[in-house]
Amino acid sequence: MPSMPVLVLVATIICCLLVLLWTFLRWSMGQGARVLLRGIGAILVLVGLHLAGIMQLAGHGVRSLVEWFQRSTPLGTSSLVGLGIAGTGLLFWLVGTLMTLRDRDQARTARQARKGVQPAGVGAKGAGATADPVAQPAAVRPAPRTGQPVQQTSDEDAEIEAILKSRGIE
């Protein structure tokens, strides 16, 4: 088995390459400069931790945990089931993190569909109506700039609009 400094150096390089790949993929999807700065920052943190010796300390900690697990816990059925459940939970968390967020209109449409209210922009049994209210997005129109009142669809929308107006955003 290689020495701990070599393992820690390899682990640091692999982590930096993974962060670099993740940053490049997110930037190529049009995420902007924010992703680039965060990726560069994460790589600098990893390199700084390695140079400060904290990655070496973490390597010794991981090795100690592995040795403790091997000494104290026989790898039986319950251990394997527990590790499998933990791995499944980690996988769900990772997939949930990678999923795209709903924008405001998609969230409103889903909320209205859960309540059983037909979303705005979906006709009653006429042309273009579908059986699934979520399948057809609500019509989005900018707020009128003339003095016409804006039609409120729910108390939540009214509350959000009041907050925006109190901050001078219309």
N, C-alpha and C positions, 0 to 999 in steps of 0.2 A: 504494500500500500504506500502511495506517495506521502511525502511529509506534509504536515499541516500547512506551512506557508505556500506550497505549490497548489494544494487543493483550494486554499482561500483565493489565491491569485486567479486560478481557473474559474472559480465560481464568480468572482468579481467581473472578470471579462465576459463570461456568459450572461450575467445579469445586465451589464452595459450593452451588449449586443442585442439582447431582447428588448431593452428600453429603446434603443436606437431603431430597431425594426418597428416596434409599436408606434413610435413617434413618426417615422416615415409613412407608415400606412395611414395613420390618422391625418397627417398633413396632406397626403395625396388625395384624401377624400374631401379636401376643402375645408378642414377645420381651422386653418389660419395660423397666425403667428403665436397665438396663445399656446397651442400644442407644441410648437417648436421650443418655446421658452421653457415649458414644463418638462419636456424631454431632456433638454440640455441641463436643466437644473437637477433632474433625477440622476443623470449620469455624473454630474459634478459631485453630488452627494455621495454616490457609490465610490467614486475615486477618492474623495476626501476621507470617507470612513476607512477605506483600505489603507491609505497613507497614515492615518492616525492610529492604526492598529486595532480598531474596533471590529473590523471584519475578521481579524485573527482571533479575537476574543469570542466572536460569534461562532467561528469554526470550532473552537474548543468546546463551546457550549453545546453545539449540535452533536459533536462526537461523544460528549459525556452523556447526553440524553439517549443516544442510540445504545451506548454501552449499558446504561442503567436499564433501558427497556429490555435489552437482551438478557440481562442478569435477573431481573425481578419478575418479568412477565413471560410465561411460556406462550409461544405463538400458537394458541389453540383456536377453537371455533369462535369463542366469544371475542377474542382479540381481533380476529379477521373480520367478523361482522362489524365490530366497532370501528375499525379502520375503514371498512367499506362504506359505512354510513357517513363517517366524517368526510371521506373523499367525495361521496355523492353530494353532500352539503356544500363542499368547496366548489364542486362543478356547477351546481345550481347558482351559487353566488357569482361565480365568474360569468356564466351565461347571462344572468340578470344584469350584471354590470355592462356587458357588451351590447345589450339590446338598446335600440334607439328609443329615446324618450318621446312621448306623445307631445305634440304641440297643443296649444290652448284649444283650438277648434276640435281636434280629435278627442281630447279629454272631455269637452263639453258634450259632444255627440255620444260618447260612451256613457257618460253620467245620465243623460236623458234617456238613453236606451234602457239602462238598468231600472230607471224609475217607471218605464212604460210610457213615457211621453214621446211623441213623434218629434224628432229633431227639426229645427227650422231648416227650410230649404227642401224638405222631402214632402212631395205632394201627397194628398190623401189618396186614394185609390186611382189616381189619374196617370197621365203619361209620365214615365220615368220613375214611378214608385216601385220600390222593391220590397220583398218580404222582410229583408234584414235591414233595420234602420241604420246600422253601423256601416253597411256597405256603401252608402251614398253620403259623402260628406256634406255638412251644412254649408249653405251659401254664405260667403263672407263678403261683406261690402264695407268699404271705409265709412266712418262716421261722417254725416253730412256737415259741411262747413258753413252752410247758411244757417239760420237760426232755427232749423227744424228740430223737434225733439227726437231723441234716439229711443227706439222701442226697446224696452227692457224685457228679457225673457225669464229672468229668475232673480231672486234676492241676492244670490252670490254675484251676479253680474252688476247689480246696482251697487253693491258694497265695493266691488273692485273699481267701478267707475267713480264713486265718491272718493276713494283713496287717491286715484289718479288725479282728479280735479283738485283735491286739497294740496297736492304736490305740484300743481301747475302743468300737468301732462294731460293732453286731450287727444 
